[in-house]
Amino acid sequence: MNEIIINDRTSEKRFATKINNEVTKIFIEQPQDQTKVGNIYIGKVVDVKNGMNACFVDIGGDKNGFIHRDQLPSYILSKDPNKEYQSISKFVHKGESILVQVKKDETNIKGPLLTAVIEIPGEKMIYLPQGCYIAVSKKGNEQNRSKWREIAQKHQLNQEGFIIRTETLHSSEEEWLIELNSLRQQFQRILEKSEKLKAPNLVFKSSLFEKELINELIRLKSGKVISDNQEVIRLIEQNISEMKEWEFIQHYSEESIFSTHQIESEIDKSLKRVIWLENGSYFVIDETEALVCIDVNTGKFSGSKNLHDTVLQTNLLAAKEIVRQILLRDYGGMILIDFIDMKQENHQKLVEKAIQNEMKKDSKQFRLVGFTPLGIFQLTRKKTKKSLSETLLTPCPVCSGKGKVESAETIAFRLERELWEKPFKEHEAVLIELTEDVKTVFCGENNRHLQRIEDILNVKIILKVISYCRPIFFLRQFGLKEELAIKLNK
């Protein structure tokens, strides 16, 4: 049974997929993660630069957008054989209203990069109303690609263009045509809306959340949609023509929809470094800038047979949960898995097969590289957005994201070195604030270290214990014994 649970009441948009009561996908979009890429505007040309073969378009933002001549339909559709030698002013003029789409967000110094060749993405294709060309995914064999090129040409109207996705290569012509008609209708609605608006104005807002949600519905084909926002259900019905296999349920409980369906606890688990398995074994996940490392351990599991079988059972169980965590956490890039060492090659093949079977559930591109000579399993996965931890977490202000802080011993010895460097000929005492663990190390058993330092430096060291989130000390004041002793008691 497939279920999609949608939490859309607040500024943070979330949905989760459950298959047979197991959470398989969590998608979260926070306001700061939103992008203008894909948005469609009715803009006004404010400047034409012949020397750059480009123009600047006001789309209502802080900075004007930039669009090159080659991204104008008037240039693409021109039959003039010498058009590449003509300046942009031949194809667009200042003050003209133009329908544009954002290709790249603006930066601190540059405005957004635009195109007037509008793209409407679908599951099986990217529809270009004025693209005037056909491209087919290179993942199919040449015979299949030629077949789909002919199908696309047969249904091509006027200046339409298509980019045929890999998904289409395994679809029927009828299914492809249903989506094509849906995308045509979507673009027609965009055109009708743009004609009613005065430039500059937003015509269509591209939402990664909505796109991911609709793709998930198309992928799963049937099940239940449970939402706490009726508007989301209306949006789904507008964007997907065939929804007969889905049952829609409105969530009315005062309790959070994610809490009701046990999604919150799954999110908490997906942020943990250590994941325990049902047999008592576990694996540890470490994220770095370059890659994600996963280390499998037997933990409390000792098995009931020989060592080889124990290792294989643990690795097979870990493989399934590791893939689930990779998909839930939405890791991208290079991923390395250090399974428990397997001496038999056929055991490695069984684990690799288990990973392959689980990764088939993934909607993103991935590549299984296999085991290295050192026994590390390698795979890569396409990164399209921030991972779950990158979205929900921020580097620790205490350890700066390292996951570790300096020990009480390290801090205590640093305090001793700093005291040796101070000019105690001018002062008879020093007030130091420090945590209890640092004080214990610094003073030593029966205050032996403290007395030794005071004798050598000929200074009175006054210690005041403070609470802090990590081992630390502060040299607060140098002065007379009596003055600092009073401050100690305040």
QUIBEL-V420131 format. One record per residue. N is the residue number from 1. RES is the residue in one small letter. D_LAST is the distance of its C-alpha to the last C-alpha in Angstrom with 2 decimals. Layout:
# QUIBEL-V420131
n->[N/N]
res->[RES/RES]
d_last->[D_LAST/D_LAST]
This chain:
# QUIBEL-V420131
n->[1/2/3/4/5/6/7/8/9/10/11/12/13/14/15/16/17/18/19/20/21/22/23/24/25/26/27/28/29/30/31/32/33/34/35/36/37/38/39/40/41/42/43/44/45/46/47/48/49/50/51/52/53/54/55/56/57/58/59/60/61/62/63/64/65/66/67/68/69/70/71/72/73/74/75/76/77/78/79/80/81/82/83/84/85/86/87/88/89/90/91/92/93/94/95/96/97/98/99/100/101/102/103/104/105/106/107/108/109/110/111/112/113/114/115/116/117/118/119/120/121/122/123/124/125/126/127/128/129/130/131/132/133/134/135/136/137/138/139/140/141/142/143/144/145/146/147/148/149/150/151/152/153/154/155/156/157/158/159/160/161/162/163/164/165/166/167/168/169/170/171/172/173/174/175/176/177/178/179/180/181/182/183/184/185/186/187/188/189/190/191/192/193/194/195/196/197/198/199/200/201/202/203/204/205/206/207/208/209/210/211/212/213/214/215/216/217/218/219/220/221/222/223/224/225/226/227/228/229/230/231/232/233/234/235/236/237/238/239/240/241/242/243/244/245/246/247/248/249/250/251/252/253/254/255/256/257/258/259/260/261/262/263/264/265/266/267/268/269/270/271/272/273/274/275/276/277/278/279/280/281/282/283/284/285/286/287/288/289/290/291/292/293/294/295/296/297/298/299/300/301/302/303/304/305/306/307/308/309/310/311/312/313/314/315/316/317/318/319/320/321/322/323/324/325/326/327/328/329/330/331/332/333/334/335/336/337/338/339/340/341/342/343/344/345/346/347/348/349/350/351/352/353/354/355/356/357/358/359/360/361/362/363/364/365/366/367/368/369/370/371/372/373/374/375/376/377/378/379/380/381/382/383/384/385/386/387/388/389/390/391/392/393/394/395/396/397/398/399/400/401/402/403/404/405/406/407/408/409/410/411/412/413/414/415/416/417/418/419/420/421/422/423/424/425/426/427/428/429/430/431/432/433/434/435/436/437/438/439/440/441/442/443/444/445/446/447/448/449/450/451/452/453/454/455/456/457/458/459/460/461/462/463/464/465/466/467/468/469/470/471/472/473/474/475/476/477/478/479/480/481/482/483/484/485/486/487/488/489/490]
res->[m/n/e/i/i/i/n/d/r/t/s/e/k/r/f/a/t/k/i/n/n/e/v/t/k/i/f/i/e/q/p/q/d/q/t/k/v/g/n/i/y/i/g/k/v/v/d/v/k/n/g/m/n/a/c/f/v/d/i/g/g/d/k/n/g/f/i/h/r/d/q/l/p/s/y/i/l/s/k/d/p/n/k/e/y/q/s/i/s/k/f/v/h/k/g/e/s/i/l/v/q/v/k/k/d/e/t/n/i/k/g/p/l/l/t/a/v/i/e/i/p/g/e/k/m/i/y/l/p/q/g/c/y/i/a/v/s/k/k/g/n/e/q/n/r/s/k/w/r/e/i/a/q/k/h/q/l/n/q/e/g/f/i/i/r/t/e/t/l/h/s/s/e/e/e/w/l/i/e/l/n/s/l/r/q/q/f/q/r/i/l/e/k/s/e/k/l/k/a/p/n/l/v/f/k/s/s/l/f/e/k/e/l/i/n/e/l/i/r/l/k/s/g/k/v/i/s/d/n/q/e/v/i/r/l/i/e/q/n/i/s/e/m/k/e/w/e/f/i/q/h/y/s/e/e/s/i/f/s/t/h/q/i/e/s/e/i/d/k/s/l/k/r/v/i/w/l/e/n/g/s/y/f/v/i/d/e/t/e/a/l/v/c/i/d/v/n/t/g/k/f/s/g/s/k/n/l/h/d/t/v/l/q/t/n/l/l/a/a/k/e/i/v/r/q/i/l/l/r/d/y/g/g/m/i/l/i/d/f/i/d/m/k/q/e/n/h/q/k/l/v/e/k/a/i/q/n/e/m/k/k/d/s/k/q/f/r/l/v/g/f/t/p/l/g/i/f/q/l/t/r/k/k/t/k/k/s/l/s/e/t/l/l/t/p/c/p/v/c/s/g/k/g/k/v/e/s/a/e/t/i/a/f/r/l/e/r/e/l/w/e/k/p/f/k/e/h/e/a/v/l/i/e/l/t/e/d/v/k/t/v/f/c/g/e/n/n/r/h/l/q/r/i/e/d/i/l/n/v/k/i/i/l/k/v/i/s/y/c/r/p/i/f/f/l/r/q/f/g/l/k/e/e/l/a/i/k/l/n/k]
d_last->[65.59/63.77/60.95/59.02/55.91/54.77/51.40/51.94/50.12/47.10/46.62/46.36/49.91/50.53/53.48/54.14/57.40/58.19/61.39/62.41/58.94/57.21/55.00/56.63/55.16/52.00/52.01/49.05/49.11/46.05/46.50/45.17/47.80/50.68/53.21/56.10/58.38/61.44/61.00/64.24/64.39/67.16/66.34/67.91/69.06/67.50/68.70/71.36/71.10/74.48/73.26/70.70/73.01/70.15/68.93/65.69/65.30/62.98/61.71/59.17/56.13/54.12/56.48/60.23/61.53/63.80/67.08/69.74/73.46/74.08/71.82/74.07/76.69/79.09/79.05/79.21/82.10/84.05/87.46/87.78/88.35/86.86/83.67/81.39/82.65/81.93/78.79/76.35/77.66/80.78/78.78/76.12/75.73/73.03/72.28/73.53/71.71/71.17/69.83/67.24/64.89/61.61/61.88/58.55/55.38/54.47/51.94/49.82/52.90/55.87/57.24/58.37/61.44/64.19/67.57/70.35/71.80/70.13/69.28/69.08/67.81/69.22/69.18/72.55/72.70/71.18/73.44/74.13/76.22/77.31/76.64/80.33/79.91/79.61/77.47/77.29/74.61/75.54/74.52/77.91/81.18/83.51/85.91/83.24/81.76/85.23/85.83/82.71/83.48/86.86/85.34/82.92/85.76/87.85/85.25/84.05/84.61/84.95/82.13/79.94/78.08/76.60/74.29/75.27/72.37/72.72/72.46/75.75/77.68/77.49/78.24/81.48/82.91/82.66/78.89/78.42/80.51/78.51/75.31/77.14/78.29/74.79/73.37/76.22/75.39/71.71/72.65/75.11/72.34/70.24/73.23/73.89/70.30/70.21/73.38/71.69/68.62/68.32/66.98/64.20/63.14/61.90/64.81/63.49/59.97/59.85/57.28/56.53/55.39/58.76/60.68/59.07/59.57/63.24/63.87/62.46/64.77/67.73/66.92/66.59/69.60/69.00/66.51/64.01/61.77/58.93/57.06/54.57/56.14/59.83/59.99/59.51/62.53/64.60/63.57/64.73/68.04/68.62/68.06/69.85/73.42/73.96/71.30/73.63/72.06/68.56/67.37/64.77/62.27/59.80/56.41/55.51/52.73/49.31/47.79/47.46/50.78/49.12/47.34/50.64/52.48/49.79/49.31/45.49/45.22/47.64/45.54/42.46/44.63/45.96/42.52/41.85/42.36/43.97/46.98/48.31/52.05/53.85/55.12/51.68/51.93/49.65/49.29/46.42/46.46/44.84/45.24/45.41/46.61/50.02/50.75/49.77/49.79/50.44/50.45/52.25/51.44/53.24/50.02/51.00/54.63/57.03/60.28/63.34/65.79/65.71/62.96/64.82/65.12/61.46/60.45/62.95/61.86/58.20/59.03/61.34/58.77/56.07/58.47/58.94/55.25/54.36/56.87/55.56/52.01/53.36/55.08/52.23/49.66/52.33/51.87/54.08/55.17/55.45/54.52/54.75/54.95/54.67/56.60/56.89/59.56/63.08/65.89/68.73/69.61/70.92/67.49/65.98/68.70/67.89/64.21/65.23/67.65/64.94/62.71/65.71/66.55/63.02/62.73/65.91/63.79/61.97/63.04/61.78/63.54/62.65/64.18/64.13/64.46/64.52/63.38/62.85/64.17/60.67/60.76/58.38/59.67/59.51/59.89/59.21/58.67/58.98/55.69/56.12/52.57/48.99/48.41/46.60/43.39/43.62/44.01/41.24/38.61/36.66/35.36/32.01/29.26/27.62/30.81/32.91/35.57/36.13/35.20/33.16/29.84/29.08/28.40/25.38/27.70/28.59/25.02/24.09/27.19/26.50/23.10/25.06/27.68/25.29/23.75/27.35/27.96/25.14/26.07/24.26/26.76/24.77/21.26/20.23/17.08/15.75/12.50/13.79/12.69/15.53/17.08/17.96/21.62/21.15/19.05/21.91/24.54/22.82/22.15/25.54/27.00/25.43/23.26/26.55/25.98/22.55/24.15/27.19/25.38/23.31/26.64/28.63/26.25/25.25/21.55/18.37/16.86/13.18/12.85/10.22/12.27/12.62/15.50/18.32/22.06/23.19/22.32/20.35/18.10/16.57/16.63/13.70/14.20/16.60/16.43/16.20/14.80/13.16/11.43/10.13/9.18/6.79/5.20/5.64/3.80/0.00]
